[in-house]
Amino acid sequence: DYTIVIGAAVLHDIGIHAAEQKYGSAAGKYQEIEGPPIARPILGRLGFVPAQIEEICDIIAHHHSPGKIATKNFGILYDADWLVNLKDEYDIQDRNKLSSIIDRVFLTGSGQALAREIYLPADGDLEKLSP
């Protein structure tokens, strides 16, 4: 559902600053706690209906905890987040290791395919992926 995915994508990290203030850390578990109470009124003001608000807040409340939600919308958001963060979380210089990580981390076939396209270039040149 495009509306759910976009709403979750825009707001999934909204709890970072509150987590830093309250816990002195922006760790994922704290973002998951602090994000939904901040997102809920914003979504309401934007005209989201209660069922949409609940689903988006559920995604926000678990976006660092795969396996707790098995919806397609969650998988899309989760994979999109990993597409952006993969190179910051893992050493991507070893193609075989990176391929295994992609298989393990990404939840959707589309996410895995896109990660391979981005991070395992056909020419084998992983150097251009370095920051």
C-alpha positions, 0 to 999 in steps of 0.5 A, spaced: 500 500 500 503 506 497 500 510 502 502 506 508 509 505 505 510 512 504 508 514 511 512 509 514 518 511 510 517 519 511 516 518 519 520 511 521 526 515 524 522 520 527 523 518 534 531 519 534 531 525 537 527 523 543 531 517 544 537 521 544 534 526 549 531 520 553 536 515 553 542 518 551 542 513 545 539 513 538 539 505 538 533 502 534 530 499 540 529 506 543 527 509 536 521 504 536 519 506 543 519 513 542 517 514 534 510 512 534 507 517 540 510 522 535 508 520 529 501 518 531 498 525 531 502 528 525 499 522 521 492 524 524 493 531 522 495 529 515 488 526 514 490 518 515 485 514 517 485 510 524 487 503 521 493 507 516 495 510 523 496 504 526 499 500 521 504 506 520 505 506 527 506 499 528 511 499 522 515 505 526 515 501 532 518 495 529 523 498 524 529 495 527 526 488 529 524 484 523 520 478 524 515 481 529 511 484 523 510 480 516 506 484 512 509 486 505 508 494 507 513 492 513 518 488 508 518 494 503 520 499 508 525 495 512 529 493 505 529 500 503 532 502 510 537 497 509 539 499 501 541 506 504 544 503 511 548 497 508 554 500 507 555 503 513 553 497 517 557 491 514 564 491 510 562 490 503 569 489 500 568 481 500 563 479 494 561 472 497 560 475 504 556 481 502 552 476 498 550 472 504 549 478 508 544 480 502 540 474 503 540 474 510 538 481 511 533 483 506 526 481 507 523 481 499 525 478 493 525 485 490 529 488 496 535 483 495 535 484 487 536 491 488 541 490 493 545 486 489 544 491 483 547 496 487 552 493 492 554 487 487 556 490 481 556 486 475 563 489 473 565 486 480 568 493 482 566 494 489 571 500 490 566 505 487 562 503 493 566 506 498 565 513 501 
